[in-house]
Amino acid sequence: QILQKFKESGFIEKYTLDGSDYDSRYWGPDSPPTSVTVTFDSPATLGGCLIMTQEAGSFRPDYVGQALVAYFEECKVNAEYTPYFVDKEYRPNPDDYQPSQVLGQFNLRPK
């Protein structure tokens, strides 16, 4: 529902969710983390995130990923989040890199 609100407000264009790593037999505080991938297209803060990442700043305006981390924490789930910036089109020249998606990897484990 959080992702849908971001989409309805125009903050992101669309999103996809991949939770195929989930297996209830391995969902526990002492089990390996479960990986969930959320891909969101054209977030409003993408430009700022890219600039701050290039400048090695510790602050990134990644509100979608951080909102999901906060939600997981409220649900008593530890969440480690790593964003990856993706260009949906292959470009042989690295100088032409134009990311338009954020692929967010969440490693989740119940508290």
N, C-alpha and C positions, 0 to 999 in steps of 0.2 A: 504494500500500500504506500510506503514511503516513495518508492521509485515511481509509482503512478502519479503521485502528487507533484514530483519534480517534472514529470512529462507534461501533465496538465497545465502547469504554470509556465511552460516553455523553457525551463531551465536546462532540460535535456531534450533531444529530438526523439530518441527511442532507447529501449534497453532490452537486454536479454539476460537470462539467468540460467546458469548451469550448475546444478547440484547433484550431478550424477555420481560424485564420489561418496555420497552419503550411504552408510550402511548401519542400520540400527544396532547390529551386533557389536559394532566398534565405537559406538557413541557413548563415551564416558570420560570422566576427568583424568583417568590414567591411560586412556587409549591414545593412539596417534591422532593428530588433528584431522578434521574433515575439511577438504578444500571445496570452496564454493567460488565460482567465477561470475562476476557481474560485468557485463559490457554495456557502457552507455555512450551514445553517439552525441557529438557536438555539445558538450556541456558548456554553459555560458562562461565558465571560468577557465576553459582550456588554455587560452593564450597566457593568462597569468600563471597557471601551473607550469607551463613550458618555460617561461622566462625565469621563474623562481628556481626551477630545477637546473637550468643552465648556469645560473649564478650560485649554485650550491647553497641556497638559502634553506633554513630549517622550516620556514613557514611556506605552506602551499595552500592556495585557496581551493581546496578540493572538498567542497561541501557535501557532495553526494556520498563519497566514500566515508567521510567522517560521520555523517548522519547515520549511515548503516552501522558503523562501529559502535556508536552510542546506543543504537537500537539493540544490537546484540548484547551489549553490556547490561542494558535494562532487563533483558531476558535471561540474565545469569549465564551468559556465554562469553568466554574469552575470545577475542577477535584480534588477529594480527592481519593488517591490511597492507598490501603492496600494489601501487598503481603502475601500469605500463601504458605508455602512449603509443597508439597504433595508427599507422597510415593504411587505410583499407586498400590502397592501390600500390602495387609493386613499382618502385622507381629505381632503376639501376644506378643513378647518381645519388649518393647520400645527401648532397646539397639540396636536392629537390624534395626531401622528406617533409611531408605535410600531414601531421597526425590530425585525425578527426574523431578518434575514439579513445576512450579510456577503458582498459581492461583491468578491472580490479580483482585481485586475488585475495580472498579471505580464508585464512586458516582458523577454523573454529573448533572449540573444545568446551564442553559444559564445565561450569565451575563446581 
